[in-house]
Amino acid sequence: MIQKRILITILLMTATITAGTDDVHAQVDPRAHAIELLKSTPLIDGHNDLPWTIRTHPWHPGSVEKFDISERQTGDTDIPRMRKGRVAAQFWSVYVPGEITEGFAKVQLEQLDIARRMIDAHDELQLALTADDIERAFAEGKIASLIGMEGGHVIENSLGALRAYYLLGARYMTLTHNVTLDWIDSAMDDAKHGGLTDFGREVIREMNRLGMLADLSHVSPDAMMDVLDVSEAPVIFSHSSARAVTDHRRNVPDSVLVRMRDNGGVVMVTFIPAFVSQKVSDWDKPFFASLSGVHSAEDYNQARAKYAEGNPQPTATISDVADHIDHVRDVAGSEHVGIGSDFWQSGNMPEGLDDVSKFPDLFAELIRRGWSDVDLKLLAGQNTLRVLREAAEVARRLQKERDPSTVVFE
């Protein structure tokens, strides 16, 4: 009997040792497990529009000091909640609407100024330009702050301007916003070029040479394919979801997800309700069609409240977002999925993802679905770190092979 008990004990110890992560998930609270995982792996969010919110704030527009994110703010983003949400690195979007009438370059420079002032004003934030910078900030307990431009209209058809923005810290450029440009089609506007023009191809080649990531969120499917044909570096989608799950023009078709495997890029799944819930998307279509000229979070919220009178909005959930993450992993692979929340102070996010403190809840949902620690770490930030390093390596090679492009738009 004693020998039998010893044998059972040995078997149980062996089973415990070899059970692996999945059994640990079953025994530990999923949210607690998510928080522990994010203490050792940097969580990188691909898109947050806070600089535009600061610019358009109705009481103190453009004032980083008065919009003090070191304290709790009324919207969805501030440093205390970023800490609670285990955010290690944030791409701050320096968004410029394609519909504005003032000079694009002027507004882009002002947006870069706001983002840089915001980063400099807070000791908890640390400017990051490389993957090494992100890891260094993470080790020092800082929130790595990267900059991404949203809308290729801001280069005003100038490769010199593109290079200048890179020198000012921009590390990705979303090739369009909601307006088709002279050289590339937008997903939310009429297609005029069938994707990229010759000048558009030169933009991608120069971005590759610089080491600036090409962000395909907002571009048409034909443009996505054309960029994948041209780019020698991995691309990103900084804030898009899966079109097979929610049929919205801003989402990524499966045919493009499949090509991400060979490109090596990352699709950062967004939280925007209309992009992750078909019910919300169908409800939203007339609303978005009426949004011309609405750019501030305050105006957006007022317009949405008016539209919802007598027409209550359906609700998206954290489970909807997880469905998109599952789908991108299933089609593109676990090495090609990331997080791109698109928080922007709108107060309109899925239930359970109300603000930047809620990222661990999303990881907890994935843990409940059986995600391994290996895949969770890839999703959190390892995929994005790899893309940044691979793009930098491509840039080093191309800078030895060719000079800055002098092609002029005609």
PyMOL commands that set and color helices and strands:
alter all, ss='L'
color gray80, all
select helices_A, chain A and resi 2-18+20-27+30-40+50-55+79-84+104-121+131-139+152-155+159-167+198-210+221-230+254-263+273-276+278-289+297-308+318-332+334-336+356-368+373-401
alter helices_A, ss='H'
color red, helices_A
select strands_A, chain A and resi 43-48+87-95+125-127+143-150+170-174+213-215+236-240+266-269+337-339
alter strands_A, ss='S'
color yellow, strands_A
deselect
rebuild
show_as cartoon
